[in-house]
Amino acid sequence: MKSYGDLKIITGTANPSLAEAICRHLDCPLTPTLTKPFSDGEIRVEVGDNVRGQDVFVIQPTCRPVNRSLVELCLMLDALKRASAKRITAVVPYYGYARQDRKVVPRVPISAKMVADFIAVAGAHRLLTVDLHAGQIQGFFDIPVDNLYASKVLLDYLEDFNDNLVIISPDAGGTERARAYAKRLEAGLAIVDKRRDAPNKAEAMNVIGDVRDKCAIIVDDMIDTAGTLVTASKVLQDKGAKSVLACATHPVLSGPAIERIENSELNQVIVTDTIPLSPEAQESDKIKVVSVAGLLGQAVANIHRESSVSLLFS
């Protein structure tokens, strides 16, 4: 703790194991925090140590249960603000509501902007996150935002694959991400033409590019119900891919996702620990987790020391 001076790290109930891993990386203790519900469901928050004049990092992804995680985050930020913390950084590895970042039909909210307002008004001076669903969400904030890329840790894992690789974008919007992976791995690139008829429902129609006799790796920022992923893997198998893997930052894995993955042609699904896996997902032999604790820990250290965070984007 001596090398980090006035650094404090606290966490809510959303992903305490990630917070503990970050603390191990930094060799500093986790500040005790009470977070529990009253009998009527209201959430009680109490920080168990003095934070006056301290540089405090709140680690709390807004994952399932999304609304509770978000309220916990805002209450912790408010508690720190009222306790006179010098600087408060919200470390939100998974930023929920990010898919609702614009009006696609009349009379709907722009929920990603509303969540940004919640976080800033609650007391955050800065946001640290990983792989925003839409990079332009950074513009919803009037505070500094550092949007780290999990590709650093995912690519380190994928570099052990020396097969004949082709990187797959599951839709046209993810082409830039897939191209970056393909360049680093010196692999081919292909795109699955996807038609979405309703939220959480997608139908993959065709493959643009050559996947025959290759190890196809589907790259995306999140896996929700796994509908897109499983349909894409089936199409890739039909087009002659030798094996199909998937790689994503955020394992949302809601609804029938685990069952779909288990019954699919996918050989392996590689995800990070921005979101903790459910017990069912932990039992799956197909799901492999790599940790972003080191990446986030280094970002926390750099922010605390007022040194460059952009180095982590290399």
N, C-alpha and C positions, 0 to 999 in steps of 0.2 A: 504493500500500500504506500510505502514511502515515496516510490518513484512517481506516483500519480497524485500526490498532494491531496487536494480537496475533492477528489473524485468519489462520487457515490453512485451505486447502481441498485435500482429497485425493480421489482417485477410484480405483476398481478398473477392471476390464475390461468391465463391463456396458454403460456408456454414456459413454465418455470425451469424446465430442464435446459432449454436454450440459454436462459439467463445464467444458470449455474455454469454452463459450459463456457460462456463468455467470461465469467468471473475467473474460471480456472485458467483461461488463456491469458488474462491480464494479471493473474496472481493477486487478486483483491477480493475482499469479502462481499457477499450480497447483503445489502442493508435490510434488516427485517421489516416486513410490512404486513399489517393485518388487513385482510380482504375477505369479508364474509357477509352473507346476506342476513338481514333481519327476517323475522318470521313472515312478514308480508312481501318479501322479495326485494325490498330496497337494499342497496349495497352499502356496507360500512367499510370505510378505508381509514387506516391510521398508520402513519410512517413511524417506525419504532426507534428512530435515532435523530439527533440534531442535524438539520440540513442548512441552517442559516449560513449564507455566504458560500455554499458549496456548489460544485458543478455536478448536476444530477442527471443521470440517464435512466429513463423509464422504458423497460423492455416489455412490450405488450403488443403482439399481433392481434388484429381485429378478426380473428377466426372464430369458428363455431365454439360456443354459442355467440354469434356475431354481436348481437345487441348488448349482451352482458359484457363482453370483452371491450366494446367501445365505451360503455358507461364507466366501467372500471378504469380504463385509461384516462378518461376525462376527470374522474374524481381524484385519481392520483396526481394528475397535473395540477388540479386546483389546490389540493392539500399542500403540494410543494410550493406553489405560488404564495399561498397564505403563510407558509413557514419561512418565507424570505430566502429561498434558494437563489443563488446568484444567477445561474443559467440552467434551464431545463430543456433537455433534448428528448423528444419522443422517438424512441426506437421502435418502429412499427414494421417488422420484417414482412408481414403480409398486410397490405392495405385493403380492407374490405370495402365494398360498395364501389370499387374502382371501375367495374363494368358499366355502371350507370353514370357515364361521364358527359352525356349530351342528351338533348331531346330528340328522340327518333320518332315519336308520335306526340300529338297535342296532349296537354294537361298531365304531364309527368314531371317529377322533380329531377334535378341534376344532383343526384345523391352524393357523388364523389366530391362535389364542391361543398355541399352542406357538412360533410364529415370533416373536410379541411377547415371549415369555419369553427366547428366544435373544438378541434384540437388546438387551434390558435387561441380562441377565446378562453379555453380552459387554463391556458398558461404556458404552452410550449413556446420556446424561443427558436426551436430548430426541429426539423424532422429528418430522421435517418430511416430509409426504407430499402427494400430489395425488389427489383424488377416490377415496377409499377405496370399495371395492365396497359395503361396508355401514358406515355412519357409526358404528354402535355398537362397531366394532372398537377405537375409541379407548378404550373401557372395559376392554379387555384389558391395557392398559399401566398401570403404576404410575409412569410418568414423563410429563411434559407432551407432548402431541401436537398439532401444528398440521396440520389437514387442509385444504389449499388447494383452491380450485375452478378448474379450467381453463376454466370458462365465460367468464371474463374475456377470455381471448385468443381463444377460439373465437367468441364473440359479436362481437368486434371485426372478425373476418373475415366473419361472416355478415351484418353490417350493410350490406355492399356489395350484398347481394341486395335489390333493390327490387321483386321480382316479387310476385305474389299468394301469400303464404306460408302454410303450415300446418305446425306442428311436430308430429311424430309420436313418441309413446312406444311402443317395441316391445313393451311388456308393461305390466300394471297397476302393477307395482312402480316403474316409472320415471316415473310420471305427475307427481310433484312436480318432478323435474328438467325435464321437458318443459314444464310450466306456467311455470316460471321463464324459460325461453328464449322462450316464446310471449309472455309479458308484456313482456320487454325489446324484442322485435322487433315488438310490436304485431301478432302473427299469430294465426291460429286454432290450435286444439288438437284432436288426434285420438289414438286409442289403438288399437293392434293387439291383438286378443285372441289370445293365444299359448297353446298347449298343449304342454308339454314331456314327452316320454315317457322320455327317458334323458339323462344328461349329454352335453353337446355336440350334442344333437339337439333340434330344436324345429320345431313346425309352426304357422304362423300361420293362423288360421281366419277371422277377420272384422275389419272396421274399424269402430270406433265414432267417428263424426264425419264431416264433409263434406270430401272431398279432391278432388272433381271440378274439373278445369281449374285446379288449383293446383300450385305448386311445393312438394312435400312434403319436409321435412327430418327424417329419423329421428335422434333424439338418444339416445345411450347412453353408459355410462361406459367400455366396452371392446368391442372386436371380437376374438373368439377365432377360431373356425372359420368365421365369417361365415354360418353356416346360418340363424340368426334373421334377420339383415340381408337376405340375398338373398330369403328367402321372403317377408318383409314387403314388400320392394320390388315383388315380383311381384303381391302382393295389392293394393298401392296403385295399380299400373298398371292392374290389372283394374277397380279402382273409379273410374278416370277421371283419376288424377293426371297433370298435364301433364309433370312431370319429378320425379325422385326423387333426393335427395341423402342422404348419411349424415354424421353428425358424432359423433365419439367421442374420449375422452381418450387411452385406452391402445390402441395398435395391436398387440395380441398376435399376431394373424394367423398362427395355427398351422395345421398340416395343409393342407387344400385351400382355405384362405381366399382366397389371391390368385387362383387359378383361378376360384373362384366369383364373386369380385367382377368379374373381367375379362369373364366370360360372363353377367353379370346385367344387369338394366334400370337399374342405378345410373348416374347421370351423373357423380357425383363423390363421393369419400369423404374427409372432412376429419378429420385426426387431429393429435395433438401429438407432440413428441419425447421424452415420458417413457420410451419404449422405442425403440431404434434400429430402423429398417426393415431388413429383409433385402435383399440385392442384387436379388432378384426383385421385391420390393415397390417398391424405388426406381425400377425400370424401368417401373412401371405409370403410364400417363397419367391414370388415374382417381384416384390417391391424392395428396392435397395435405397437406403438413405445415406446421403453424404451431408456433412455439417457445414453450415455457414458461420459457425461460432467464431472461427479464426478470422474470417473476413470482417464480420461485424466488430469483433474485439479490436482489430487493428484500426478500424474506422473510429471507434470510440476513443482509442488512445490518441489518434491523430487530431480529432476534434478537441479533446481535452488539452493537448499540448499546443493547440493553435498551429498545427502543421498541415501540410497538404493532404486532402482526401482524394484529390484527382489522381494521385499516384496509384490508387487502388483500381482505377478504371483501365489501366494498361493491360 
